[in-house]
Amino acid sequence: MSLDVSLQTDPGAISQDPMEEARRQVEICNACRYCEGFCSVFPAINRNKVFADGDITQLANLCHNCRGCYYACQYTEPHEFALNLPRALADARADSWERLAWPGGLARIFQRSAAAMAGALVAGFALMFLAIAAIPAGGQGFYAYLGHGAMVAIFLPAFLFPLVSIAMSLRTYWREVGGGAVRLADLRAAALSAGRMKNLDGGQGQGCNFEKEERYTSGRRHVHQAIMWGFLLCFASTGSGTVLHYVFGSPAPYDFWTLPKLLGVPGGLLLVLGCVGMVMLKRKADPALGATGREGGSAAFIWLLGFVGLSGLLLYAARGTALTGPLLAVHLGAVLTFFLLTPYSKMAHGFYRFTALVNDAGAKAGRTG
């Protein structure tokens, strides 16, 4: 297959601006249409003839970086078009997270710098060690080291502020991509797609090309599902503990055969296994097909998320021993850091991608886009 000469893009038009370069490549893909069955990105491309900045932002956040299109493409280097759509969309996607984050500036730091994330984690450790040492505590289990009131005073703002920040960012995103009214059917379609990791199946259910290049594999899909469900189980564990405390008057500590532990322990294990698996897959993947200059921040986020799960499991295993106090400070410091960095780290991608899937569902139904 070859493109009509009238549709060819001047090779000299390759841009250093992530939006412009993504637009250049998307226009070539729209002329070719060889990859239209690969994932949600290509049908979305085919619905347009002209691509505004908002269209590029939407396409970039629909992309799951499975890389199948790159290995199927006849216009990659050494062809003069030099297409690398996974990297072009990854750069535009990371640029959107940094540009739309509220307040501005922080995402650029933590998306790019592993040292910055490590520094934030150390600060989280220090704060929790200080809190345990300075704030009088009383109660059973972990509350013997840090009282329930102190935990609420620290973690409620740390939980609510990221939610407000993400909501502000997504509102700006929705306006930029031209999102319309959201229907329940759009939310359902997006949830099913995200839960099944549909866009990591290569379009035919055979997997993607992330870590084995021209060979298909479902490895990345599986570790993503482990991380996602592990995180949701841990979140549900915390939520069930909150309900038990405030609704049923049953404060922690909880035995193993209670809902917080039956949800939290498997959740922590899935989180750790998923993050270890993701680190291993990233080492096999070609870095030239990912976002430019974000490798350190992305890797640091995976380590942080895995450490949250691991430190929680170790804390549970060590309860009642002399290690309980130090491990409590370490775990709570990691959780605090994770919460506060959620809008400015790779964690934000889940919120943007789900929003992109909702908008795409509406566009398919002719209501948006």
C-alpha positions, 0 to 999 in steps of 0.5 A, spaced: 500 500 500 502 506 498 499 513 499 497 518 494 502 523 493 497 529 494 496 526 501 504 525 503 506 529 508 513 533 507 518 529 511 521 536 513 515 538 516 517 533 522 516 537 528 519 537 535 512 540 538 509 534 541 502 536 538 504 538 531 508 531 531 502 527 533 498 531 528 503 530 522 503 522 524 495 522 525 494 525 518 498 520 515 495 514 518 488 517 516 490 517 509 493 509 510 488 506 514 491 499 514 491 499 522 484 501 523 482 494 527 487 495 532 484 499 537 480 504 539 485 510 536 484 508 529 476 508 528 477 515 532 482 517 527 477 515 521 472 519 524 475 526 522 478 529 516 482 535 520 485 534 527 484 540 532 489 540 538 483 537 542 482 531 537 490 530 538 489 530 546 483 525 545 487 520 541 493 520 545 489 519 551 485 513 548 492 510 546 494 504 550 501 504 547 501 497 545 505 498 539 502 493 534 501 499 529 508 500 529 510 493 527 505 493 522 507 500 519 510 500 512 512 508 513 517 507 520 524 509 519 528 508 514 522 511 510 522 518 509 515 519 513 519 516 519 512 514 523 513 512 530 505 513 532 506 510 539 512 515 541 508 521 538 502 519 542 505 518 548 509 524 548 502 528 546 499 524 552 504 526 557 504 533 555 497 533 556 498 530 563 503 536 565 499 541 561 492 540 564 494 538 571 492 543 577 495 547 579 500 547 574 508 545 574 508 540 579 506 534 574 512 536 569 517 535 575 514 528 578 513 526 571 520 526 569 524 526 575 525 519 579 529 523 584 523 528 585 519 522 587 524 519 591 525 526 595 517 526 596 517 519 599 523 521 604 519 527 606 513 522 607 517 517 611 520 523 615 513 526 616 510 520 619 516 518 623 515 525 626 507 524 627 508 518 631 513 521 635 510 527 637 503 526 637 500 522 643 496 516 641 492 511 645 488 505 643 489 498 640 493 495 634 496 501 630 492 506 634 497 505 639 502 508 635 498 514 631 491 515 634 485 515 629 484 522 630 491 524 628 490 519 622 484 522 619 487 529 620 493 527 616 490 523 611 483 526 609 486 532 606 491 528 603 485 524 600 481 530 598 486 535 595 488 530 589 481 528 588 479 536 587 486 537 583 484 531 578 477 533 577 479 540 575 484 537 570 479 533 567 474 538 567 479 542 562 480 536 559 473 535 557 473 542 554 479 541 550 477 535 547 469 537 546 466 532 550 458 533 550 453 530 555 455 524 558 450 518 558 450 512 563 451 507 557 457 511 555 460 510 562 458 503 562 462 502 555 468 505 558 468 501 564 467 495 561 473 497 556 477 499 562 476 493 566 477 488 560 483 492 558 480 491 551 485 496 548 491 491 549 488 485 546 491 487 539 484 488 536 483 480 535 484 478 542 491 475 541 495 481 545 499 486 544 507 487 542 509 491 548 515 487 550 516 482 544 516 487 538 513 483 532 510 477 537 504 478 540 503 477 548 498 478 553 503 479 559 502 487 559 494 486 559 495 481 565 500 485 569 495 491 568 489 488 570 493 485 577 495 492 578 488 495 577 484 490 581 489 490 586 489 497 587 481 497 587 481 491 592 486 495 597 481 501 596 475 497 598 479 494 604 480 501 606 473 503 605 470 497 608 474 499 614 471 506 614 464 503 614 465 498 620 468 504 624 463 509 623 457 505 621 457 499 626 462 502 631 467 496 630 474 500 630 481 497 628 484 492 629 481 487 624 482 479 624 484 476 618 477 473 617 474 480 616 472 484 610 478 489 611 483 483 611 480 479 606 480 485 601 486 488 603 491 482 603 489 479 596 489 486 594 496 488 596 499 481 593 496 483 586 499 490 587 506 487 588 506 482 583 503 487 578 508 492 579 514 487 579 511 484 572 510 491 569 518 493 571 520 486 568 516 488 562 518 495 561 526 492 561 524 488 555 520 494 551 523 498 546 524 505 550 524 508 543 517 507 542 515 510 549 514 518 551 521 522 551 524 523 557 519 520 562 522 514 563 525 515 570 518 518 573 514 512 570 519 507 573 519 511 580 511 511 580 511 503 579 516 502 584 512 507 589 505 503 587 509 496 589 512 499 595 505 501 598 502 494 597 509 491 600 509 495 606 502 494 607 503 486 607 509 487 611 506 491 616 500 486 617 505 480 618 509 484 623 503 487 627 504 486 635 512 486 634 517 491 635 517 492 628 510 495 628 511 502 629 517 503 624 513 499 619 507 503 620 511 510 619 514 507 613 507 504 610 503 511 612 509 515 609 508 511 602 501 512 602 501 519 603 506 520 598 502 516 593 496 520 595 499 527 594 502 525 587 496 522 584 495 528 580 502 529 578 505 522 577 503 516 572 497 515 576 493 520 573 493 516 566 488 512 569 483 518 570 485 521 563 484 514 559 477 513 563 475 520 561 477 519 554 474 512 553 467 515 556 468 521 550 470 516 545 463 512 547 459 518 546 463 520 539 461 513 537 454 514 538 454 521 535 453 525 541 460 528 542 467 529 538 
